[in-house]
Amino acid sequence: MNISPTQHKILKLLIENEKISMREISEKLSVNMSTVSRNFRSLLESGFALKVEEASPGSSGGRKTALYTANPNKFFVLGIGVEQNRLIGVVIDAKGNEVEKSEIHRSFRGDEIVNALVDCVEPFKEKYPNTVGISIGMPGIIKENKVIFSSALGIEDLDLGGILSREFGTEIFVLNDANAAVVGYGFQKKNVVYFLISVPYYLNQPVGVGAGLWLEGSLYQGSNGAAGEFEIDILPPILSEPATLDEVDLKNLSSDSLLKLLSKLSEVASFVSYLLDPETVIFGGDITLFSPEFHSGLAKNVRDHLEKRHISDVEVLFDERGLWTVAFGAAKAFWKRILEDYEFAGKILK
């Protein structure tokens, strides 16, 4: 069906509510019941809407009231989180809920990412043929679904969105991984900064960090898609010798070994918080590799820095879900666009 602006508004309410009546829809949209009924009929017939129950009439009697919601299986969105040697795929339904996830381990550099993503996507597309979009969260500077530069993955000037769109005949989003991660938290807060930590395999290389920015209720990516990007060596290495992640358990590493990293990460996070004044600061990604003591020390340092500037009510959280958050957030970014952009929804929801 060709969805109309009124039907798009109705669908948004159906998605956001577990059950809602046509009268409630009429009141929320400030349109008359006949307009709601006329537009609603097509949504029911095409499978976008489902009747979930009938509410009993009030004490004064009358007819039962039918209650509706969105059909969660009408369409799906696939989100993929990408890091060195690993991809996680997460499928969400039309209501924005996760229905399945999968993880693959594979070595790739440069444009080898294309085949790795194709192999990740194909099983999901086969199982969920009514997937309306694929959204990818990955490290690097991203603009208009093109990878301008990703030092972590050895990619420069790759039209990843265009390549995958031609491969699958599906709308493709490509997002910076920190931006993807912050989206999942942004629905509950107005201003959030999400620091995505990336620990290199060789621990004598600098620890990576990027910031996802959710400002005034929207994802902020900057004029060139580079908002939240830092210099490659802004954080120090964990060790001076070339030990690997396979050889060292960071949770058991002495606090002295992590002192420089703790101090610099606290400084960077505090400075960004001074500038943006968020409600919440979140540390995610490879932050899971560090001990609870490291977490508490980091949170204390950030709060101490902020209190010196008389900023004392910032919430500091730690996301233990790692790359899953990137994949889920990427999917939610696509899903959110469907809900909020009528022109986009009209193109996607055929």
Buried (B, 14 or more C-beta within 10 A) or exposed (E): EEBBEBBBBBBBBBBBBEBBBBEBBBEBBEBEEEBBEEBBEBBEEBBBBBEEEEEEEEEEEEEEBBBBBBBBBBBBBBBBBBBBBBBBBBBBBBBBEBBBBBBBEEEBEEBBBBEBBBEBBEEBBEEBEEBBBBBBBBBBBBBEBBBBBBEBBBBBEBBBBBBBBEBBEBBBBBBBBBBBBBBBBBEEBEBBBBBBBBBBEBBEBBBBBBBBBBBEEEBBBBEEBBBBBBEEEBBBBBBEEEEEBEEBEBEEBEEEBBEEBBBBBBBBBBEBBEEBEBBBBBBBBBBBBBBEEBBEBBBEBBBEBBEEEEBEEBEBBBBEBBBBBBBBBBBBBBBBBBBEEBEBBBEBBE
